[in-house]
């Protein structure tokens, strides 16, 4: 894998012949090891090997190769692979209907981590945004377990909206290395970097350059001793197997590698597994050995054309996870709970700019106090009437096309032609079984109340630290004066934010009896994170909302707050006071627009699932579906063992 010699000259000179050759070798080594260092550091948040693994959770390192595809028309094609919180892209093919990429990438497999890889194929005939044509989801652990003699498999590429339409086929290969082979392959790759004469062996001079790159001063002073220890057959050179044996032995006995030669991160001496994982993946990314380009968070980011990349480079926009993605960035990223992938929420750029102008400044909110609230109310009412007109039905197809990879018609109860108005489609029902309820027979298990982006906090204080930036947010402000907020002081909050493309019917998270409904009038601010993360706005305590109290045997009292938002003038309930309800049952629906449900549990009444808490503490919303497991009653938790999240019903 030699990359050729560097022509750079060191500015300093030396009289010794060894010193004369050293500058070119050092510069060559640095060039190889740091080829993509700037890119690596810019995208460090997306690196797959930042989290330390336990040995029992390590399933291996898989080599996924995107080989080729067969499409139904000619174009220049690009494929993206999304896996966990990382996304990679192939090169762009020639103009053809049978693109060939042969692009590969190494992926870290965890037993309790991401298993589904999404392969998406884009046509690249646009300057700023390429067009998604088809995709497929592949469970890599299942694929690797296939008993097949073939070195590759062909998968159907499905239409982003209608999963029953095949738009092409893609050919993939995937294999996994065992840990011993991983160590050897790492040694082979690192040997190639300093093997200047490309004979597959290291001379003492080449070996010395390698030790210097490891950043260990003690090891650097023992180069001759280490070289002799590595050269077990005494032939005066170190082979790949000898180097692998030395690295493995010394890393356990007296490590010679203190830091990663690519990113500079300190490696944990006692943690051999994570050291090997980090170096293997980081080395591939840092030296550019893998053809597939990494460093992306979502497939949409990876698929953008050069106009977007220019704006990103010029800092007009940025991709990241956390509060900034909600309040000041142009893109909202959420974690898909089912696939464990990061996905980008689609919002029209003009709407983003206008929301930021209103909700992220004192001037914008000042306008609200001078009549803009009434304007929002009027707009919402007028838009509601429009979306209930027969003429609005023509907008349904455009709406589905815009959200084509986020609205799945296969699970909708009726076909598009059934809906006579846009609002009919907006409050659409799903087919029976489309949202299975986790542990349906166990009332001590709470479930998600809506298809939504979820944030959850153990207390109001946590919510103010990680998400809600309105200065006046409180439980009393949220629930109103008619409900005794003392019951819910220091209680757990769960926020379900519904976006326009979501299924807009909300369901009961717990089983119990509806005690009361309280209608609280208010504004119709947007519930988008741009407003929720604003210190100038108090969305949840000022918006129109309906508070219901559900009395349960397992969780005590649970407050269920349905909050209206911009374009949502109507909240409809299908249950009434005194009704006995079962978790997963439909409770009501929102008419056109975005909206939010907040559930408040009594203090220490529920243990929320760890993955939901972890994401929320990163200020990262989790994409969930109705019926997914939310948490378990702390009253029942001690009475019976509870299975791992992997056993839960997450829906198809």
PADREN-420254 format. One record per residue (C-alpha): x, y, z. Coordinates in pm, 1 decimal. Last residue first. Example, Ala and Ser with C-alpha at 12.3 -4.5 7.8 and 13.67 -1.06 7.14 Angstrom:
% PADREN-420254
X  Y  Z
1367.0  -106.0  714.0;
1230.0  -450.0  780.0;
END
This chain:
% PADREN-420254
X  Y  Z
-4164.8  -239.3  1206.2;
-4239.0  -173.1  1569.9;
-4011.1  -134.2  1868.1;
-4134.0  -434.9  2064.6;
-3886.6  -482.1  2346.7;
-3636.1  -765.0  2370.6;
-3344.0  -538.3  2277.4;
-3445.2  -311.9  2566.0;
-3323.5  -579.7  2809.9;
-3570.7  -785.4  3008.0;
-3706.6  -699.6  3352.9;
-3671.6  -915.1  3662.9;
-3972.4  -909.1  3890.5;
-4081.1  -754.8  4219.8;
-3820.7  -480.3  4241.9;
-3942.5  -304.2  3930.3;
-4307.7  -301.8  4036.8;
-4315.9  17.9  4244.4;
-4050.8  175.7  4023.1;
-4299.3  158.9  3737.9;
-4121.4  78.9  3412.7;
-4014.0  293.3  3119.9;
-4093.0  416.6  2769.1;
-4139.1  98.7  2567.0;
-4249.5  161.2  2211.5;
-4627.4  172.6  2168.3;
-4652.9  483.3  1951.2;
-4326.8  541.2  1764.9;
-3998.7  701.5  1869.3;
-3738.9  939.1  1720.7;
-3504.6  1035.0  2004.2;
-3415.5  1402.2  2057.8;
-3053.4  1487.8  2135.8;
-2971.3  1736.8  2410.3;
-2688.1  1498.4  2510.0;
-2868.7  1441.2  2840.5;
-3175.4  1361.5  2632.0;
-2986.4  1090.7  2444.3;
-2876.7  921.3  2766.3;
-3224.8  942.3  2921.5;
-3387.5  777.1  2619.5;
-3119.9  506.2  2604.3;
-3157.0  437.1  2976.8;
-3528.4  356.3  2970.8;
-3728.0  578.2  3208.8;
-3767.6  455.0  3564.7;
-4109.5  564.9  3681.4;
-4283.1  680.5  4001.5;
-3975.7  847.6  4157.5;
-4150.0  1189.5  4161.8;
-4496.4  1179.3  4007.9;
-4512.3  1152.8  3630.6;
-4556.8  1439.8  3383.6;
-4644.9  1360.9  3024.2;
-4597.8  1629.5  2760.5;
-4762.6  1605.9  2417.9;
-4653.3  1835.8  2138.3;
-4775.8  1984.0  1809.4;
-4683.3  2055.2  1449.6;
-4948.8  2151.1  1200.5;
-5290.3  2033.2  1075.6;
-5534.2  1882.5  1327.4;
-5418.7  1712.5  1644.9;
-5560.0  1377.0  1757.5;
-5719.1  1192.2  2047.6;
-5674.2  923.8  2314.7;
-5617.4  609.3  2106.0;
-5555.3  301.1  2319.6;
-5188.7  203.5  2368.1;
-5222.6  184.4  2746.1;
-5573.3  82.4  2845.1;
-5843.8  325.6  2948.4;
-6124.4  346.1  3204.1;
-6339.5  644.1  3109.5;
-6444.8  874.8  3394.7;
-6381.0  1197.1  3202.9;
-6409.1  1153.5  2826.4;
-6231.1  975.3  2541.4;
-6202.7  1055.9  2168.1;
-6023.9  1386.2  2221.7;
-5976.8  1653.3  1953.9;
-5715.1  1928.3  1962.9;
-5783.2  2201.7  1706.7;
-5604.3  2525.0  1626.4;
-5281.3  2364.9  1515.0;
-5128.4  2592.4  1249.0;
-4867.1  2716.3  1499.8;
-4888.7  2498.0  1808.6;
-5136.2  2317.6  2034.7;
-5023.2  2135.1  2345.6;
-5176.0  1810.0  2474.3;
-5074.3  1767.1  2840.5;
-5110.7  1426.0  3007.2;
-5057.1  1441.8  3383.9;
-5000.8  1099.6  3543.0;
-5129.2  1014.7  3891.5;
-4993.2  711.0  4072.1;
-4764.3  503.8  3851.2;
-4884.7  144.2  3899.8;
-5246.7  179.5  4014.3;
-5322.1  462.8  3773.5;
-5514.9  791.0  3780.0;
-5495.7  985.7  3454.7;
-5510.7  1365.4  3474.1;
-5584.1  1562.4  3158.9;
-5439.5  1899.1  3063.0;
-5548.6  2070.1  2740.4;
-5321.2  2327.1  2583.6;
-5299.3  2669.0  2413.9;
-4940.6  2788.1  2433.8;
-4795.6  3003.6  2712.4;
-4648.1  2747.4  2953.8;
-4503.4  2511.4  2692.4;
-4366.8  2778.9  2459.9;
-4195.8  3013.7  2703.6;
-3989.1  3231.6  2467.2;
-3687.8  3460.4  2508.8;
-3441.0  3195.3  2627.2;
-3498.7  3005.2  2304.0;
-3444.8  2627.5  2301.5;
-3821.0  2562.7  2276.3;
-3849.7  2813.9  1991.6;
-3578.4  2674.5  1762.0;
-3666.6  2331.5  1901.8;
-3994.7  2348.2  1702.2;
-4306.2  2378.6  1919.5;
-4427.1  2679.6  1717.2;
-4613.4  2942.9  1915.8;
-4993.5  2919.2  1920.9;
-5088.2  3134.3  2216.3;
-5309.1  3049.6  2512.7;
-5629.0  2901.1  2651.3;
-5608.1  2627.1  2917.1;
-5872.2  2350.9  2894.6;
-5865.7  2122.6  3201.7;
-5979.2  1761.0  3164.1;
-6045.5  1532.7  3462.0;
-6006.6  1194.0  3628.0;
-5933.8  968.8  3329.4;
-5896.2  615.2  3469.9;
-5593.6  385.9  3431.1;
-5356.1  222.7  3186.1;
-5042.6  408.2  3080.6;
-4893.2  582.6  2774.0;
-5238.1  653.1  2627.8;
-5235.6  736.0  2258.6;
-5185.5  1036.3  2031.1;
-5306.0  1063.9  1671.0;
-5092.1  1281.8  1448.8;
-4897.2  1023.9  1246.3;
-4591.0  1235.1  1172.6;
-4507.2  1448.3  867.5;
-4602.6  1776.0  1039.5;
-4363.0  1715.7  1333.3;
-4481.1  1581.4  1668.0;
-4277.9  1658.6  1979.8;
-4325.5  1409.0  2265.4;
-4186.1  1554.7  2591.1;
-4148.9  1324.8  2893.6;
-4108.5  1490.9  3232.1;
-4030.5  1307.8  3559.2;
-4153.3  1461.1  3885.5;
-3970.9  1713.8  4102.8;
-4313.1  1856.0  4200.1;
-4588.6  1646.6  4038.5;
-4835.5  1611.3  4324.6;
-4753.3  1968.5  4433.7;
-4894.2  2088.4  4097.8;
-5247.9  2071.4  4230.6;
-5447.5  2127.2  3913.9;
-5671.1  2432.5  3868.6;
-5379.0  2676.7  3858.9;
-5224.8  2558.5  3534.2;
-5042.2  2239.3  3438.3;
-4746.4  2396.4  3256.2;
-4704.6  2703.4  3477.6;
-4732.6  2488.1  3788.8;
-4473.6  2246.2  3653.1;
-4237.9  2533.6  3574.7;
-4097.6  2715.4  3270.0;
-4049.2  3090.2  3320.6;
-3698.3  3139.8  3178.9;
-3763.3  2954.6  2852.7;
-3450.5  2750.0  2780.4;
-3604.5  2404.0  2771.8;
-3340.0  2151.8  2664.6;
-3048.8  2026.4  2874.7;
-3025.6  2241.6  3186.0;
-3390.7  2346.2  3200.0;
-3505.1  1988.0  3149.9;
-3271.6  1871.2  3426.4;
-3419.6  2123.8  3669.5;
-3771.6  2016.2  3573.2;
-3683.9  1665.3  3692.3;
-3585.6  1318.1  3570.8;
-3585.0  1439.9  3212.9;
-3719.4  1305.1  2885.8;
-3696.7  1421.4  2524.7;
-3885.1  1243.8  2248.6;
-3920.1  1317.6  1878.0;
-4259.6  1187.6  1777.4;
-4497.0  909.1  1686.5;
-4704.8  946.3  1999.5;
-4773.4  820.2  2352.3;
-4463.8  610.3  2409.5;
-4519.5  319.6  2647.5;
-4536.1  267.5  3024.2;
-4471.2  -77.5  3174.2;
-4640.3  -148.9  3508.7;
-4963.7  -222.2  3321.2;
-4816.7  -544.1  3184.1;
-5038.3  -724.9  2932.0;
-4931.7  -502.1  2642.5;
-4562.6  -564.1  2699.3;
-4473.7  -324.2  2414.2;
-4771.5  -205.4  2209.9;
-4764.6  -285.9  1839.7;
-4799.6  20.0  1612.8;
-4890.1  -98.8  1261.6;
-5098.0  -380.3  1415.5;
-5427.1  -253.4  1275.8;
-5357.3  -23.2  977.5;
-5294.8  341.0  1056.9;
-5542.5  627.6  1082.7;
-5496.0  957.7  907.2;
-5524.2  1288.4  1096.8;
-5321.1  1471.1  829.8;
-5494.4  1282.6  550.3;
-5838.9  1407.5  648.4;
-5679.3  1747.9  707.0;
-5569.3  1758.5  343.4;
-5925.2  1702.4  228.5;
-6115.9  1418.3  56.2;
-5883.4  1137.2  167.1;
-5969.4  797.3  13.6;
-5759.9  864.4  -298.5;
-5443.8  839.2  -88.9;
-5504.0  474.8  7.9;
-5657.2  388.5  350.0;
-5515.5  239.7  672.0;
-5167.9  390.0  638.1;
-4887.4  136.8  704.9;
-4782.5  91.7  340.3;
-4803.3  468.8  291.8;
-4478.9  519.4  479.8;
-4413.7  888.0  549.6;
-4052.7  967.9  643.3;
-3856.9  881.8  326.7;
-4101.4  1063.4  98.7;
-4145.1  1368.6  317.1;
-4160.1  1608.0  19.8;
-4340.4  1343.7  -190.0;
-4606.0  1288.8  76.8;
-4672.8  1664.2  96.5;
-4687.1  1696.7  -282.6;
-4939.9  1409.6  -295.7;
-5158.1  1565.7  -25.8;
-5163.6  1916.5  -172.6;
-5443.0  1837.8  -423.4;
-5671.9  1750.3  -130.7;
-5668.6  2116.1  -23.3;
-5939.8  2204.6  -276.6;
-6197.0  2002.2  -78.6;
-6153.2  2238.6  215.8;
-6037.4  2126.7  560.1;
-5680.7  2244.7  500.2;
-5812.6  2591.8  413.5;
-6018.7  2615.0  731.5;
-5716.2  2520.3  941.5;
-5500.2  2770.0  754.0;
-5746.5  3046.7  842.1;
-5755.5  2943.5  1208.6;
-5377.2  2915.4  1226.6;
-5325.1  3248.3  1050.2;
-5569.6  3420.6  1288.5;
-5399.4  3277.6  1595.9;
-5056.4  3369.6  1459.1;
-5184.1  3723.9  1392.6;
-5320.4  3744.2  1745.9;
-4978.1  3652.3  1879.5;
-4821.1  3909.7  1645.2;
-5009.5  4185.4  1824.9;
-4745.8  4385.2  2006.1;
-4620.6  4119.8  2248.0;
-4523.1  3896.6  1958.0;
-4331.4  4184.5  1800.6;
-4123.4  4200.8  2115.5;
-4054.6  3830.3  2069.2;
-3884.9  3908.5  1739.6;
-3695.2  4205.3  1883.0;
-3574.0  4003.7  2180.6;
-3425.1  3747.3  1944.3;
-3425.2  3370.8  1887.2;
-3799.5  3319.4  1846.2;
-3895.9  3556.1  1565.8;
-3585.3  3574.5  1346.2;
-3509.0  3206.5  1411.2;
-3860.1  3109.3  1305.5;
-3829.4  3315.5  985.9;
-3495.4  3161.5  892.9;
-3612.2  2805.3  958.1;
-3933.3  2864.4  760.0;
-3733.4  2985.3  460.2;
-3511.5  2674.8  479.0;
-3811.7  2437.2  462.2;
-3781.5  2181.9  739.6;
-3686.9  1815.7  700.3;
-3559.0  1646.7  1013.9;
-3223.3  1483.2  963.4;
-3162.7  1129.9  1080.8;
-2905.4  985.3  1319.1;
-2917.6  606.9  1324.4;
-2998.5  380.4  1621.1;
-3224.6  178.2  1386.5;
-3531.0  160.4  1609.4;
-3452.2  460.4  1824.8;
-3394.2  698.5  1533.3;
-3168.0  968.1  1680.5;
-3260.8  1324.9  1587.1;
-3078.1  1597.6  1395.4;
-3230.0  1939.6  1329.1;
-3059.4  2131.8  1049.3;
-2999.4  2500.9  988.0;
-2816.5  2551.1  1315.4;
-2904.7  2811.2  1578.0;
-3159.9  2680.1  1824.5;
-3215.7  2311.7  1762.3;
-2881.9  2196.5  1627.6;
-2715.4  2428.0  1874.4;
-2875.2  2238.3  2162.0;
-2715.7  1907.8  2073.3;
-2578.3  1713.8  1778.2;
-2381.6  1880.3  1500.3;
-2393.8  1985.5  1136.9;
-2308.2  2342.2  1048.4;
-2427.5  2622.8  825.2;
-2289.2  2943.6  678.2;
-1949.4  2832.8  806.1;
-1770.0  2885.6  470.0;
-1698.6  2512.9  453.4;
-2066.4  2443.0  515.2;
-2166.1  2685.1  238.3;
-1919.4  2522.4  -3.8;
-2040.1  2175.4  93.3;
-2397.9  2279.3  20.0;
-2307.9  2406.5  -327.7;
-2101.1  2091.1  -390.2;
-2393.9  1853.0  -367.8;
-2561.4  1708.9  -58.7;
-2565.7  1330.1  -28.3;
-2354.1  1295.3  285.8;
-2561.9  1552.3  474.3;
-2879.8  1374.7  368.6;
-2733.5  1038.3  465.2;
-2675.3  1163.7  818.1;
-2378.9  1232.3  1048.7;
-2097.8  1252.4  793.5;
-1726.6  1198.0  866.3;
-1671.8  915.6  620.3;
-1572.0  878.1  254.3;
-1580.4  525.9  108.6;
-1249.4  431.2  -57.7;
-1093.5  313.8  266.3;
-719.4  370.7  286.5;
-776.7  739.9  354.5;
-494.9  758.3  606.1;
-695.0  906.0  890.4;
-1013.8  707.4  836.0;
-840.5  369.1  809.2;
-614.2  447.3  1103.1;
-907.0  564.7  1312.5;
-1093.1  239.1  1258.8;
-803.2  5.0  1339.7;
-649.1  230.4  1604.3;
-973.0  272.5  1795.4;
-1070.3  -92.8  1784.6;
-719.7  -211.1  1884.7;
-707.3  36.8  2173.4;
-1061.5  -54.1  2273.9;
-968.2  -420.1  2308.0;
-630.5  -362.0  2478.2;
-768.5  -149.7  2759.9;
-487.8  -135.2  3017.8;
-280.7  125.0  2833.7;
-574.3  350.9  2751.8;
-489.6  534.6  2430.6;
-433.0  911.3  2430.2;
-589.8  1072.5  2123.4;
-341.8  1211.6  1869.1;
-582.7  1172.5  1576.6;
-365.4  964.4  1341.1;
-70.5  830.7  1545.2;
-305.8  729.4  1826.9;
-129.2  788.1  2154.0;
83.5  603.6  2407.0;
204.2  320.1  2184.3;
505.4  126.0  2310.3;
311.3  -44.7  2585.2;
513.5  -237.1  2846.1;
360.8  -579.8  2911.2;
11.9  -594.5  2754.9;
73.3  -348.0  2471.3;
423.0  -492.9  2439.3;
301.7  -841.7  2355.4;
31.9  -738.7  2107.5;
255.4  -482.7  1932.9;
548.8  -726.3  1918.3;
336.4  -1011.0  1779.6;
187.3  -783.9  1512.2;
537.3  -661.2  1415.9;
666.5  -1019.3  1387.6;
368.9  -1118.6  1173.0;
423.5  -818.9  943.8;
793.8  -888.9  908.6;
1077.7  -717.2  1095.6;
1422.9  -711.2  929.5;
1773.8  -825.7  1027.5;
1716.8  -1196.2  959.6;
1725.9  -1289.0  1329.1;
1417.9  -1511.0  1327.7;
1256.3  -1329.6  1620.2;
1313.8  -980.3  1483.1;
1064.2  -815.1  1720.4;
1284.9  -844.1  2029.7;
1587.1  -724.2  1829.3;
1391.7  -420.7  1709.4;
1268.9  -351.2  2062.4;
1623.2  -346.9  2199.3;
1746.2  -126.5  1916.7;
1457.6  115.1  1963.7;
1493.3  142.7  2339.5;
1513.1  521.3  2372.4;
1207.6  560.6  2150.8;
1016.9  320.0  2376.1;
1075.5  548.6  2671.9;
980.4  857.0  2470.0;
647.8  707.5  2357.0;
487.5  919.2  2084.4;
388.4  630.3  1855.7;
532.1  814.2  1552.7;
886.2  776.0  1691.2;
837.4  397.7  1705.6;
738.5  393.9  1337.1;
1037.2  603.2  1230.7;
1268.5  363.8  1415.3;
1116.0  59.2  1238.3;
1189.6  220.8  901.2;
1555.0  273.0  998.4;
1582.5  -77.9  1145.6;
1445.1  -225.1  822.7;
1078.4  -309.2  810.0;
934.2  -580.9  587.9;
672.0  -604.1  312.4;
920.0  -503.5  40.3;
754.6  -166.5  -16.2;
1081.2  34.7  -19.0;
925.9  291.6  215.9;
766.8  39.4  449.9;
669.6  310.6  695.8;
299.0  323.1  604.3;
280.3  -39.5  493.0;
369.8  -158.3  842.1;
70.1  29.3  980.7;
-160.7  -155.2  745.6;
-14.4  -500.1  815.4;
-10.1  -441.6  1191.4;
-377.2  -340.5  1179.0;
-453.7  -647.9  972.5;
-280.2  -867.6  1226.6;
-470.1  -717.2  1518.8;
-803.2  -751.3  1336.2;
-718.2  -1112.6  1249.0;
-678.2  -1187.3  1619.0;
-1006.2  -1007.9  1700.2;
-1207.8  -1206.7  1440.1;
-1276.2  -1020.8  1118.2;
-1625.4  -980.8  976.7;
-1747.9  -1003.8  620.5;
-1991.2  -801.1  412.9;
-2045.3  -782.8  38.9;
-2312.3  -583.6  -136.3;
-2495.4  -574.1  -471.2;
-2782.1  -328.9  -514.1;
-3109.8  -371.5  -701.6;
-3353.7  -123.4  -849.4;
-3679.1  68.7  -801.5;
-3882.0  -202.9  -627.2;
-4226.9  -77.1  -524.0;
-4386.8  -247.8  -220.9;
-4202.6  -16.5  19.5;
-4400.0  280.1  -107.5;
-4254.2  611.2  13.7;
-3875.6  574.4  -24.7;
-3912.4  327.9  -319.3;
-3732.3  5.0  -239.8;
-3387.9  -111.8  -350.5;
-3393.3  -491.3  -362.3;
-3084.6  -670.7  -230.8;
-2810.6  -871.4  -403.7;
-2560.2  -1071.5  -198.8;
-2182.1  -1110.0  -223.7;
-1910.4  -1368.1  -155.5;
-2149.8  -1650.5  -233.6;
-2120.8  -1976.2  -41.3;
-2405.8  -1880.4  188.9;
-2505.9  -1977.6  541.2;
-2620.2  -1634.1  651.4;
-2492.8  -1526.4  995.9;
-2314.4  -1221.1  853.5;
-2643.5  -1100.3  707.3;
-2823.5  -1143.9  1039.0;
-2555.0  -943.8  1219.5;
-2560.4  -681.5  944.5;
-2934.9  -625.3  958.6;
-2989.9  -463.2  620.2;
-3224.5  -173.9  542.8;
-3283.7  -85.9  177.4;
-3302.3  237.9  -18.2;
-3426.1  393.2  -340.3;
-3428.9  708.8  -551.7;
-3311.2  985.6  -319.6;
-3246.5  1299.9  -524.5;
-2928.9  1503.3  -484.2;
-2935.2  1848.8  -333.2;
-2714.2  2148.0  -409.3;
-2610.1  2121.6  -772.8;
-2854.7  1858.5  -898.4;
-2807.7  1559.7  -1128.1;
-2670.8  1329.0  -860.4;
-2917.4  1040.5  -848.7;
-2915.0  897.8  -499.3;
-2894.8  542.1  -364.3;
-2948.7  467.2  4.1;
-2808.8  173.8  203.1;
-2938.0  168.0  560.0;
-2738.2  -43.2  802.8;
-2930.7  -205.2  1085.2;
-2738.5  -361.8  1374.3;
-2668.3  -60.6  1595.6;
-2556.0  -140.1  1948.3;
-2625.0  -413.1  2201.6;
-2405.9  -677.9  2037.3;
-2174.8  -411.2  1901.0;
-2036.5  -412.0  1546.3;
-1773.1  -153.2  1448.7;
-1787.5  -77.0  1077.5;
-1504.1  -87.7  821.5;
-1576.5  72.0  485.5;
-1564.8  -35.7  123.5;
-1629.5  110.4  -219.5;
-1648.7  -119.8  -523.2;
-1848.2  155.5  -698.5;
-2008.2  19.6  -1016.9;
-2317.9  192.8  -1153.3;
-2549.4  -1.6  -1385.1;
-2795.6  252.8  -1527.7;
-2506.5  468.2  -1642.9;
-2349.7  814.7  -1639.9;
-2028.0  743.5  -1448.2;
-2041.4  671.7  -1077.5;
-2001.6  912.8  -787.6;
-1765.8  787.5  -513.7;
-1922.6  617.0  -218.8;
-2066.1  781.3  88.3;
-2039.8  718.5  460.8;
-2272.6  787.5  753.7;
-2218.9  770.4  1127.7;
-2437.0  775.9  1436.0;
-2548.5  414.6  1402.8;
-2495.2  292.3  1048.3;
-2583.5  497.1  742.4;
-2434.1  384.6  409.5;
-2467.3  625.3  115.2;
-2464.3  543.3  -256.7;
-2407.1  794.2  -538.9;
-2516.4  759.2  -900.3;
-2458.2  955.2  -1219.8;
-2767.2  889.2  -1429.3;
-2923.4  628.9  -1655.8;
-3262.5  477.1  -1584.4;
-3411.9  172.7  -1411.3;
-3120.7  104.3  -1173.9;
-2887.8  -193.1  -1134.0;
-2633.0  -153.4  -856.6;
-2266.2  -215.3  -776.5;
-2013.3  -320.8  -513.3;
-2088.3  -152.0  -182.3;
-1836.6  -326.4  42.4;
-1889.1  -368.2  416.0;
-1589.6  -481.5  622.6;
-1714.7  -576.6  966.9;
-1529.3  -525.4  1292.8;
-1634.2  -766.6  1564.6;
-1916.5  -838.5  1807.9;
-1781.4  -638.7  2102.1;
-2044.3  -621.0  2378.7;
-1888.0  -900.5  2586.7;
-1548.1  -728.1  2576.1;
-1691.1  -408.2  2720.6;
-1680.5  -114.0  2485.7;
-1549.4  240.4  2520.8;
-1735.5  500.6  2314.3;
-1532.2  718.6  2076.6;
-1501.0  450.4  1806.7;
-1781.7  545.3  1574.1;
-1663.5  895.4  1507.8;
-1946.1  1136.1  1452.3;
-1840.7  1395.9  1704.3;
-1489.0  1403.4  1560.6;
-1612.6  1553.0  1236.7;
-1382.2  1853.3  1215.6;
-1099.4  1654.5  1375.3;
-1104.5  1383.9  1108.0;
-1136.1  1634.2  825.6;
-824.4  1817.3  940.6;
-638.6  1488.4  997.5;
-716.2  1353.5  650.9;
-364.7  1286.3  520.6;
-221.7  1283.1  869.8;
-59.0  939.2  880.0;
57.4  945.3  520.0;
185.4  1301.3  516.9;
348.9  1258.7  854.1;
533.8  949.0  734.0;
648.4  1120.7  414.5;
765.3  1423.0  612.5;
957.7  1194.0  844.0;
1109.0  996.8  556.6;
1205.8  1308.1  362.7;
1360.4  1465.2  671.8;
1552.0  1148.1  765.2;
1755.8  1098.0  450.5;
2008.1  1373.6  517.1;
2008.4  1295.9  889.0;
2132.5  946.7  817.3;
2396.3  1085.4  582.1;
2531.1  1307.9  857.9;
2609.0  1668.1  782.8;
2266.2  1800.3  868.2;
2030.7  2049.9  713.2;
1722.6  2228.8  841.3;
1440.9  2342.3  613.6;
1328.4  1985.2  561.4;
1263.3  1894.9  198.5;
933.7  1779.7  52.7;
948.2  1538.1  -239.9;
757.5  1265.0  -56.3;
798.6  905.8  -161.3;
527.3  684.7  -303.7;
196.4  587.9  -146.8;
289.0  231.5  -54.2;
0.0  0.0  0.0;
END
